[in-house]
């Protein structure tokens, strides 16, 4: 859910002549980041001797609070206290 707004902000702020390379680097970073993140979350469970289905289920249960925090932090920063300070008043 956070990837689409993230992509929009990155691509909207990149200069037009660098839009292609920006999109490529962004997608590469997202793919590598997701792969490394999943691998890091699997490390503690891989040594426990559990089956693959138990390991992956445990990782997703453990990743759920991280996902919720990743959604809530930008929302609080965007709409939370003090967010309206930089906005111009409506005409």
TINUVO-539670 format. One line per 5 residues: number of its first residue (from 1); their letters; for each residue x, y, z of C-alpha. Coordinates in steps of 0.02 Angstrom, whole numbers, plus 50000, padded with zeros to 5 digits. Each point is the difference from the previous one (the first is absolute). Example, Ala and Ser with C-alpha at 12.3 -4.5 7.8 and 13.67 -1.06 7.14 Angstrom:
2
1) as) 50615/49775/50390 ~ 50069/50172/49967
***
This chain:
91
1) xxxxx) 50000/50000/50000 ~ 50145/50118/50030 ~ 50089/49960/49837 ~ 49884/50097/49884 ~ 50012/50166/50096
6) xxxxx) 50187/49971/50021 ~ 50020/49975/49812 ~ 49895/50153/49964 ~ 50101/50114/50113 ~ 50168/49938/49934
11) xxxxx) 49952/50009/49816 ~ 49910/50168/50017 ~ 50152/50083/50078 ~ 50128/49928/49879 ~ 50053/50111/49854
16) xxxxx) 49918/49948/49835 ~ 50165/49953/49918 ~ 50035/49875/50141 ~ 49826/49923/50010 ~ 50049/49836/49918
21) xxxxx) 50154/49970/50105 ~ 49907/50055/50156 ~ 49861/49873/49968 ~ 50128/49863/49969 ~ 50099/50036/50158
26) xxxxx) 49839/50014/50101 ~ 49934/49832/49943 ~ 50169/49918/50025 ~ 50011/50070/50177 ~ 49824/49940/50041
31) xxxxx) 50034/49825/49934 ~ 50168/49982/50088 ~ 49932/50077/50160 ~ 49854/49879/50004 ~ 50112/49851/49968
36) xxxxx) 50128/50050/50131 ~ 49864/50042/50126 ~ 49916/49832/49979 ~ 50166/49910/50011 ~ 50046/50092/50161
41) xxxxx) 49832/49959/50077 ~ 50021/49815/49955 ~ 50170/49982/50086 ~ 49935/49967/50177 ~ 49873/49874/49940
46) xxxxx) 50114/49905/49881 ~ 50104/49937/50146 ~ 49850/49941/50100 ~ 49978/49842/49896 ~ 49821/50040/49951
51) xxxxx) 49922/49959/49833 ~ 49995/50130/49862 ~ 49815/50036/50021 ~ 50020/50032/50188 ~ 50153/50108/49970
56) xxxxx) 49918/50110/49870 ~ 49840/50016/50102 ~ 50101/50054/50152 ~ 50091/50130/49897 ~ 49838/50077/49939
61) xxxxx) 49930/50005/50176 ~ 50160/50084/50057 ~ 49998/50121/49853 ~ 49820/50056/50030 ~ 50042/50127/50137
66) xxxxx) 50142/50067/49892 ~ 49879/50023/49855 ~ 49872/50088/50111 ~ 50135/50116/50066 ~ 50060/50035/49822
71) xxxxx) 49824/50055/49955 ~ 49962/50098/50158 ~ 50161/50101/50012 ~ 49978/50090/49831 ~ 49815/50028/50037
76) xxxxx) 50039/50079/50168 ~ 50137/50106/49923 ~ 49886/50054/49859 ~ 49837/50028/50094 ~ 50054/50005/50183
81) xxxxx) 50028/50147/50116 ~ 50096/50140/49919 ~ 49972/49937/49822 ~ 49897/50152/49948 ~ 50135/50127/50049
86) xxxxx) 50079/50009/49828 ~ 49840/50008/49899 ~ 49932/50160/49928 ~ 49825/50050/50057 ~ 49858/49960/49882
91) x) 49939/50147/49898
***
